[in-house]
């Protein structure tokens, strides 16, 4: 495999290069608001794209879309180019694909309820341990009875069904609390009211669509419109964590490559770890430790290094540390922590310099060819070659419409799943005449066993519906009859990502 050139990221007393062979060892871009983190992210993404590495990043402020357009020689840019002696600097844009959960500013992004799984949904719904356990039981019941959970209405129908028949599931699955079912339903309703239910459905995202290059061999930069998504911080963090877990689960082992297969920038990374239970933190640490062997580099972008748990921070070998303001004891602790995690340079008092850095200036330490942290350098990050700031709506629409995947994710598919199956069975049971009682074994209370029963519990014989009485509603009909016929379905286990698997892995 041909060697890939080093990536020039910053210039100080020495030029500071990022080695593509070490880019999958993850990284951290940190600094206070307004110190230049976004520009650093943009410059790194440009360099990765240039050598054919696709990139994913979330645009939380709406100003990363400009990377699709060539930059312009503004006075500040030209001043920086002159100061850094970049004589051959040519402005250029990068190939870009826009994505949006809400389908407004990019291609719609969807996953299914089953792929998201109960663990991540529990965090998204802010469930406690007991409520999360009940949600896991609902998923298990759906799995055992071949009921696909694809979108929000599937989950709602399944919750209603499990809640109405909780007593009959207790022996095999455990106690299903009505209070917990109610809490999950309320959380789902709140998510729907915020538009978050658009995340669930089909066609689900094919992660291979993130790993694309253009006709010139440049990596496509995938930009998720996240300015509206940030109004629901847990939805933002949960979705990005789901993406990481799916990449970890689906990508093959490739070892150390000359360059990564994909670089993933996780902006506002503190949202990922806020109030995360220990089980989830362990999964995040596992992904950060092992996903590099899949050829994927993850770069966390945050204001304060203390936002990242130590067990994850220790996995981040490439560092770009912008200025930190030491106004409070916690800020001072963060400055000391940042200084201690950088390889010392005898010419620099790192702890003192961190609070003195100018906008666009950073303390940079990248891994060398042996995987060891380089000596920290005080340097100015290069100006981006692409446009800084947002683009017009017309330009965005043109880029979306020219995309090779345009039209695929825009077309919603609603195939038969849990909601449709339960509804169909309920309607058939209501419309069919009442069957006469058949001789057979009796159960307590003298009820004969219905021939089509799928679970070993007695059923009340249904009396004929009086003339003039309105038909049962869907939910009432499901409660009366869906259990009776579910046992005839061939159980089919639903594939889920590693973060959502009830039993700890995809079956």
Secondary structure, DSSP 8 states (H G I E B T S, - for coil): ------EEEEEESSEEEE-GGGGGG-EEEE--TTSSHHHHHHHHHHHHHHTT-EEEEEESSS--GGGGSB----HHHHHHHHHTT-TT-------EEEEETTSSSSEE--B-HHHHHHHHHHHHTT--HHHHHHHHHHHHHHHHTT----SHHHHHHHHHHHHHTHHHHHHHH----HHHHHHHHHHHHHHHHTTGGGGBSBS---GGGGS-B-TTS-B-EEEEE-TTGGGSHHHHHHHHHHHHHHHHHHS----S-SS-SEEEEEESTHHHHTT--HHHHHHHHHHHHHGGGGTEEEEEEES-GGGS-HHHHTT--EEEE------SHHHHHHHHHHHHTS---TT--HHHHTTT--TTEEEEE-B-TTS-B---EEEEE---SB--S---HHHHHHHHHHSTTTTTTTS-B--S-HHHHHHHHHHHHHHS------S--EETTTEE--TT--SSS---------TT-----HHHHHHHHHHHHHTTS--------TTT-TTSS--
